[in-house]
Amino acid sequence: MATEAAARNNWTRAQTLAALHVYLQLPFGQLHQRNPKLIELAQWIGRTPGSIALKLVNLASLDPVIVASGRSGMGNASALDKQIWNELQTNWDAVALEAAAEYDGLARRHEVQPDAGLLEEWPTAEELSILEEGKTRSATVLVRVNQARFRRAVLSSYNATCCISGLQHEKLVIASHIVPWSEDTHNRLNPQNGLCLSALHDRAYDQGLITVMPDFTVRVSSQVKANKGDSFITESLLRFDRQRIRFPERFGPSPAFLTWHARRFGFL
């Protein structure tokens, strides 16, 4: 017990950031010492898988969504954990990128390709729209990696389930930005700026045909309601009007971001 407590208290900022990167990419249910990602990180920084799992659940205890669900973790977050978590909330992209850099550095020092498989995913429509003509290959790859990281964080939070329709299939859902990539350079990687939506609902959301209000209920626009005689529109969109979304396991959507979207399209 004393040894475990000592190990918890001598984590460095770099080690904590590397652990945070893993936390952002894994579903809550996978934060256990048998997970290969935790075992690998433990080997890299000379710790036990159990100490990595403990660090991750302590980070989880700082997430209000986790706490509200009763899954408060160990509740022994250190002062450094809290400091980094607060920095994350202030400037999500800067801290998330710092965490990724620490993790990537560890991986490369151990001759491991960091975040292997990220670039195997097909680019999303949003991703394609922001890849400006003339970008260097390295800039394009960086955009794709960051988009894939955002997708992982959102889908792992929602268990790859559309928060409106309940469709659950990783290849049929999209990590949708609430405030678009081009509009907020500090929250591009922030899963609290994301919703997991089916391809149909993602398109409707992007076009302002639907929104999610700050109270987490869906609203359907008058444009869609004008087609209430269409059975497909009724079944796929209209029936969700004023229904509450399925809330994620962690990183709940920010009411401030939801307000931005609702106001942009005239729902507020």
N, C-alpha and C positions, 0 to 999 in steps of 0.2 A: 504493500500500500504506500509506504513512504517513498520507495523507489519510483513508483508510478507518478506520485505527486511531484517529485523532483524533476522527472522527465518532462512533466507538463509545464513546469515553471521555467525551464531553460531553453525553450524554443526560440530560435532567432526569427527576425522579421522575414528573411529569405525563405526559411523552412515553412513558416506559417503561410506565406503567400503561395508557395508551391502546393500546400495542402488546400488552400482556398480554391486554387484552380481546379483541383480534382473535385472538390465539393460542388463547384458550379456546373460540372459536366455530368455528374452522376445522380440518378434518382435517389430520393431519401432512403428507400428500402435497400439500397446497395451499399450503404455506408457501414459495412461490417468488415472485420479483419480477414475474412476469407476471400474478399474481392481481390482479383489479381492486380488491379490498379493500386490498391492500398499496399499490397505485398511488395509491389515493385517500388513504390515511393519509399517505403520503409527501408528497403535495401539501399536505395540511393543516399539516404540521409542518416543511415546508421541507427535506425529506431526499430521498434517492433511493430508489426501490423496492428496490434492492439492499441498502441499509443497513437497511431495514425487515425484509427477509428474513433478513439476518444477525442482527438482534436476536431474531427469532422462533426461529431455530434455536439461538441461544445460550440462550434461555429453555428450549427443549426439552432442552438438554444437562443441565438440572437435574432432569429427571424421571427417577426410577429405572427406570421401565418403558422409556423411550426408550433409556437407557444400556444396560440389560440386553439389549435387542434388537440392539445394535450400531449403532443410528442415533443416535450421540451428538452430532450437530450439529457446530458449529465448535469447541465446547469453550472458548470465550473469554468466558464470562459475566463481566460486571463485578461489582464489589463491590455496586453498587446492584441489579443483577439478582438477586444472591444474597440480599440483604437483603429485597427485595420477595417473592421466592419463599419465604423462611423465614416472613415475615409471613403469607403466603397459607396456609401449612400450619398456622399457629397459630390463625388466625381467618379461615377461607375466605370466609365471606359478607361480612365487613367489607371485605376487600381486593378481592374481586370486584366489589362494589358501588362502591367507590372507582374501580376501573378503568373500570367502565361509565360512571360519571359523567364521568370525564375524556374518554372517547371521545365520549359524547353531547354534551358541551360543545363539542368540536371540530366535530362534525357540524353542530350548530345555528349555530355562528359562520360556517359555510360554506353555510348554508341547505340542509342535507341532512337528511332525516328519518332519525334514528339507528335502526339495526337495523330497517330497513323490512321488513315482512312478518312480524314476530314475532307480531303479533296476528291474523294471518290464519289461524293454526292453530286448530283446534277445541280447546276446553279438555279436558283429561284428566279421568277420573273423580276422581282425587285432587284436582285443581284445583277441581272443583266442590264437593267435600266440605269444602274449607277456606274457601270464600267465604261467610263468615258473613252471615246476613241482617242488613241494616242498614248494611253497609259502604258508605262513600262510593264514588262511581264511580272517583275517582283511586286509592283503595286497591285496588279490584278490578282496575283496569288494571295497577297495579304488581305485584300477585300474578301476573297472567297473564304479564306481561313476564318476570318472574324465573323462572317455571315454564318459559317458552319458552327462556330462556337456558340453564337446566339441561338441558332436552331436547337443545338443539343440542350442548352440550358432551359429553353422554353419547353421543348418536348418532354424532357425528363421531369419538369415540374408538373406538367399536365398529363403525364403518363401516355403521351402520344394520342390524346383524346380531344376531339373538337369540343371546345367549351360551350358551344351553342347546341350542336346537334347530337353530340355523344358519339359520333363516328370515331372508332378507335382503330387506326392503322397507320403506322409510321410513314408509309409511302403515299398516303392520301390526305395527310394533314400538313399544314404550313405554319411556321413560326412567323406570325404577322406582327410587324411593328405597329404600335398605336400611333406614336409620333414618328413619321417617316425618317429614314436614315439621313436624308438631306436636310431635315429641319432641326435636328438636335445632335450635335457632334459629341455631346457628353454622355449620351444614353443609347448609343448604337448597340452596345453589347448587353444592356441592362434587361434581364428577363422581366422586370417589373414594367418595362415598356413593350411587352409582348403579349399576344394571345395565341393560343393554339386553335387554329380554325381549319375546317375542311376547305378544299380548293374553291368550292362555290361560295362559302361564307367569307373566305378571304377576299375574293373578288368583290363581293357585295360590300364588304367593310371598306375596302380601298376606294370604292366609288361613292361611298357615303349613302348607300341604299339601306344600310343598317348601321347601328352603333351600339356600344355598350355604355350605359350611363354610369356616373360615379357611384351609384348604389348597386352596380353590378347586374342591372337588368337590361335586357335587349330592347331596342326600339327599332321599328321598321318604318322607313320613310313613306310619305304620302305617294311618292312615285310608284312604289311597290304595291301599296294598298289599292291603287287605281286598277290593278290587275287581279283583284281578288276573285274574279271568276275563273282564273287559271288554276287548275287543280294542283299542278306541279309547284307553282309559286306559293299557293296556300300551304301545301305540305312542307316545302323546303324552307320557306321564309316566314310567312305570315303567322304560322302557328306558334312561333317563338316570341312574338311580340309581347313584351312586358314579363317574359319569363326570366328568372335569375340564371346566370351562367353557372356552369360547373366550375367550382373554385379549384385552383391548383393545390398540390400538396405543399408548395412553398413558393416564395416570390410572387405573391398576389399582385395583380395589375394595379398600378398606382392610380388612385382617383384623380390626381392632377393630370396625368396623361390622358385618362379617359375623358376628362372634362375638355381638354384641348380638342380631341377628335369630335366630341359631340357638338362643341361650339363651331368648329370649322364647317360642319355640314348642317348647321341650323337646327339641331335638336335642343339646344339650350339658348 
